[in-house]
């Protein structure tokens, strides 16, 4: 989900504008952190924004 910077509404990652207020979502820090094909968190960017848990796959 992409959080709108203006009103805080959670939007589907496929949207370019906020469903609630119509603001441009490309300004949101969440913009581009989801894979287009699966709407999942993009692993390459997840560590940068603090969603990555380095201990998750430790042996």
C-alpha positions as CSV (number, residue, x, y, z in Angstrom):
1,X,0.0,0.0,0.0
2,X,1.1,3.6,-0.7
3,X,0.4,6.2,2.0
4,X,-0.7,9.6,0.7
5,X,1.6,12.4,2.1
6,X,-1.3,14.8,2.1
7,X,-4.2,13.0,3.8
8,X,-2.6,9.7,5.0
9,X,-5.0,7.5,3.1
10,X,-3.7,4.0,2.1
11,X,-3.8,3.5,-1.6
12,X,-3.4,0.5,-3.9
13,X,0.2,0.4,-5.3
14,X,-1.2,0.6,-8.9
15,X,-2.7,4.1,-8.3
16,X,-0.9,7.3,-9.4
17,X,-3.2,9.6,-7.4
18,X,-4.8,9.3,-4.0
19,X,-8.2,7.7,-4.1
20,X,-9.3,10.0,-1.2
21,X,-7.9,13.4,-2.0
22,X,-6.5,13.1,-5.6
23,X,-3.0,14.1,-4.6
24,X,0.0,12.8,-6.6
25,X,1.3,9.6,-4.9
26,X,4.7,9.7,-6.6
27,X,5.8,12.1,-3.8
28,X,5.2,9.4,-1.2
29,X,8.3,7.6,0.2
30,X,6.3,4.3,-0.5
31,X,6.2,5.0,-4.3
32,X,8.1,2.4,-6.2
33,X,8.8,0.0,-3.3
34,X,6.4,-2.6,-4.7
35,X,7.0,-5.0,-7.5
36,X,4.6,-4.3,-10.4
37,X,3.9,-8.0,-11.1
38,X,3.0,-9.1,-7.6
39,X,2.4,-5.9,-5.5
40,X,5.0,-7.3,-3.1
41,X,7.7,-5.3,-1.4
42,X,10.7,-5.0,-3.6
43,X,13.5,-6.7,-1.7
44,X,16.2,-4.5,-3.3
45,X,14.6,-1.4,-1.8
46,X,13.1,-2.8,1.3
47,X,16.4,-2.6,3.3
48,X,16.8,1.1,2.5
49,X,13.3,1.9,3.9
50,X,13.7,-0.3,7.0
51,X,11.4,-3.2,6.1
52,X,14.3,-5.7,5.7
53,X,15.0,-8.2,8.6
54,X,18.6,-9.5,8.1
55,X,18.0,-12.3,10.7
56,X,15.0,-13.7,8.8
57,X,17.0,-16.1,6.6
58,X,20.0,-16.9,8.9
59,X,20.9,-20.5,9.3
